[in-house]
Amino acid sequence: MSDDAPALPPSTMHTAVTQYGLQAPHIESSMLQMLAGEVPVALVFNGISHAVMMVTPDDLPALALGFALTEGIIDQPADCYDIQVQPLPGGSTGLPDGIDAVQVTLDIATRCMTRLQTKRRSLSGRTGCGICGVESFVGLDLDCPPLPAPPWLAQVDATTVLHGMQALHANQPLHRQTHSTHAAAWANLAGELLCVMEDVGRHNALDKLIGQLAQADLLGTPGFVLLSSRGSHELVRKCARVGIAALATLSAPTAMGVRMAQLAQLRLWGQCRAPLATLYAPGGIPPA
């Protein structure tokens, strides 16, 4: 990127606010508050725009790679040959002045692009329920083949997931600044965090994490994902699609999230708030 090229929008920014307290004595104070950045990011595959989502604008190559993997657009990291990130200043995209955007362009294998073009699907991002824009029930893409049971799966127990969740609270610098972001983390079988990604969208945070794991060649290694969110079906499906066998979430899962975990034979923990954690789906743990 040249020196005169537009810079990426910031991941955080200050805004002036006035805070009020309703208990006597009434308090009114003016201050600067840190807010999380949220910008439109377009994902373009082989020159064709596929999805636009609202994203915290950091770790965008990891986000793009993770999205491509978890949405089944590519089968493996090697199917993505190149990723380019292009900031687009406000006013140049048809957006209102002052609202910057980013385009992330991926060069992927021809067979993957051909498959993508056959899908009649229009995505508007994954920061909500995860099914916006789907044209039919078939388009929900809920098929999730059962995961093979790794021999270490039973080690992802209550003690381990609670240890990891406690560590996650201390490893969310963006959330500490803004109080408005989610985190996705990868932990080893001791519950020690190896990688943490943050974003305003829980789906985006997970895609960033999976992209980072793919770049580091850690997919398929022993470990599990921690999320500072509920366990929705879409988050479970994203993990299962790339072979992640265990997931632990801060809040409770949805009923469909549990069913998806059962179908995928993924080990699903929820409501992981010390001293309790709830096992909703045991995963395909092999018999002793």
Secondary structure as UniProt FT lines:
FT   TURN            3..4
FT   STRAND          12..21
FT   STRAND          27..36
FT   STRAND          39..45
FT   TURN            46..47
FT   STRAND          48..55
FT   HELIX           60..70
FT   TURN            71..72
FT   HELIX           77..79
FT   STRAND          80..88
FT   TURN            90..91
FT   TURN            97..98
FT   STRAND          101..108
FT   HELIX           110..118
FT   TURN            132..133
FT   HELIX           138..140
FT   TURN            151..152
FT   HELIX           153..155
FT   HELIX           158..169
FT   TURN            170..171
FT   HELIX           173..178
FT   STRAND          182..187
FT   TURN            189..190
FT   STRAND          193..199
FT   HELIX           202..215
FT   TURN            216..217
FT   TURN            219..220
FT   STRAND          224..227
FT   HELIX           233..241
FT   TURN            242..243
FT   STRAND          246..249
FT   HELIX           255..264
FT   STRAND          267..273
FT   TURN            274..275
FT   STRAND          276..282
//
